[in-house]
Amino acid sequence: MSESCDLRIGIICYPTYGGSGAVAVDLAAALANRGHEVHVISYASPFRMETSGKLLFHEVAVPEYPLFRYPPYAMALASKLAEVTAHHELQVLHAHYAIPHSMAAFVAREIHGDERIGVLTTLHGTDITLVGSDPSYRPSTAYALRRSDAITAVSEYLKDETLRTICDSCVIGVVPNFVDTVRYAPRERMELRTHYAKDDEPLLMHMSNFRPVKRVLDVVRVFHRVYQDMPARLVMVGDGPERPAAERLVRELELHHRVTFTGAMPDASRLLSQADAFLLPSDGESFGLAALEALSCGVPVVGARAGGLPEVVIDGESGILESVGDCEAMGSRLSEILGNVATRESYRQRARRRVEEHFRTDRVAPRYEDVYRSILERRAHR
């Protein structure tokens, strides 16, 4: 296949809020903009997907029958994949999240009967560290990885975890997450900021699904440490199981007049660009897409030296990294940065530069194209 030939790609993902779905949709849009025909397949339209002539969405219908205690989504997905593959002559099926997407892609290829179709599996995090490591799913996950024509992980950390816990013989490439540097860009102070903080007050932000791994109570504790030094504000974007506990801690520390919980926001890029620091003290980010989006907005990130976050944030340059749970050190160092205008501006500039040099869409999308073409070349010679 020549380098100039456009590809026909099927992207399989979950449509809900979260890193894997966001990256899959952004990749689909980037590939379509580069001239490829891209088909996104899922049980609902992904939360920020916009279709176009080159980018189409196909919904998987999962009928319910009394016989089935749980609707067999994987089989319905495989059938839809086979249908779309046949009708649009797809060449590559790109599964984001191993289970059940990779397995459905293999079945679809068998149904279609064309061995030239390639299957790429991209690992995002919990498909390995949570689902894949569960004894109920580990054998299936390992099988899905071994059957894939190629495997990519979004960080060296996730690659190492996969080799250690799931498939030590697998060959895994690393293609990092990326960000739209136009959507996520530094902006001048806007009226939106006045809803949460005065111009002279540092505005801190956290954005997540409020699961335990995000350590949202530590977010509050880090902010509390900063507030001891200056009249800062905190905005908590998102929702999830740990939100009630975080709200209780805010009340206990008498910070309720300084902390705002916004709930989930489909696109918080405009709000994020108003922050002076982004707090992400998680104990196991496989990459940290929210951190990358913050850096792209020129917002330094304060987090834990764990998981894949050190591959995104450079301690002392684009943010602060301390040991998991060391809220005192995180807050103290952040106060020093926020208290010096020149230092704050230096961090902002280096945060943005970090993204422009390593994580721009136009730097990362071609790496997936290379993987697709490599897969197709190998399968064509089988």
Helices and strands as residue ranges (DSSP letters): E 8-12, H 19-33, E 37-42, E 55-59, H 73-88, E 92-96, H 101-112, E 118-123, H 126-129, H 138-147, E 150-153, H 156-165, E 172-174, G 191-195, E 203-208, G 212-214, H 216-227, E 233-238, H 243-252, E 259-263, H 269-272, E 277-280, H 289-296, E 301-304, G 309-311, E 319-322, H 327-338, H 341-358, H 361-380
